[in-house]
């Protein structure tokens, strides 16, 4: 009675895309100067920081809408791997003050996006 794979996929897509989209909106509102600085400190061109809008605005919208969902999820995976390398490498084996993994949120985004790649969008999606 409660088994509805397509509804489960929709909930996962809305959760992943919705929560990550908030991060993208914050960057739209407050800028990406800190990301540009991090890239520059790693010897990378600052203009690459604009890629965050693909990974945190466009890709989440693709996942939410179910439009080219696997591509959107792949973009999120790439975005999260870049974030882990640039910002969070030192925390990979760290625990937070509450006892959880210090990178729970990043891990959620990364591994849920991987799951969406394998699961696909389900029935509730835009036609593509």
N, C-alpha and C positions, 0 to 999 in steps of 0.2 A: 504494500500500500504506500509506503513512504519511499519506495525506490523510484527515483527519477534522475537518471544520469545527466540528462540535458539541463535540468534545473540546477543540479550540483555544479556543472561546468559553468553555467551562467553566474552562480554565486561566487565561484572562484575568480572568474574574469572580472566581475564588478568589484570584488574586494581588492585584487591585485591592482587593477587599473585605477580604481578610485583612490586608494591610499597613496599610490605613487604620483598620481596627478596633482595632489596637494603640494608635493615637493616641487613639481614643475611650475605650478602657479606661483609659489613663493619666489622662485627664481625669476619669473616674468615680472613680478611686482618689485622685487628688491635687487635685481641684477645678478650678474655672474662674476663680479670682480674677484671674489675669493677663489673661484675655480680657475680663472685666468692666472691668478698668482700661483696657485698650486702647479699648474701646467708649466709655467715659466720656471718655477723652482726645480722642475724635473728636466729642464732643457727642451721643453716642447713648445710649439707655437701657441700663443694665447688664444688665437681664433678658434682652436679646437674646442674651447669651452662652449661654443654655441651648439655643439653636439648634444649637450645636456638637454636642450629643448626637444631634440628628436627622442632621446631616451626617457624623458620625464613629462613630455606633453603629447607629442604625436603618437608614440608607441602605446602609452596607456589609453589614449582615445581609440586606437585601433583595437586594442584588447577589449575595452568596454563595449564597443559597438559590434564586435565580432567581425570586423572587416580585416581581411588578411591577418587573422589572429596569430597564426604561428610566426609570421614575420615580425609583428609587433612584439610578441613575447621574446623572440630572438634579439631584437633591438634592446629590450629591457635587460636581458642577460648580459649583453655586451656593455651596456651602461653601468650595470652593477659591478661587473668585473673591473672596469676602469676605476670606478669609485673605490673598490676594495684596494686596488694597487696604489692609487694616488693618495688616498686618505686614511685607510684603515688597516694597512698591513701590520702595524704594530699591535693591533687588537685581535688578531686572528685567534689567538689562544687565550684571550682574557675573559674573565668573568666580570659582570656588572656588579654594582653594590647590592643588588637584589638577589644575586646568586645565579642569574641567567647568563647566557652567552652575551658578551658585550656587543656583538654584531647581530643580535636577534632580528632587528628590522631589516638590515641589509640581507641577511640570510633568508628571511621570509620572501623578500622581493626576488632574489636570485632563484631560489629553489621552486617557488611557486611559478615563476615564469618558465622554468625548465619543464615543470609539470604541464603547463598549458601548451607548450610546444608538442608534447607527446599526446595530450588529450584532445587537442583541437578545440574549436569553439562550441561544439554542440549544435543543437537545432535552433536555439534562440540567438540569431545573428542577422546581420545585414547580408543580403545576397551578394556574392562576389564572384 
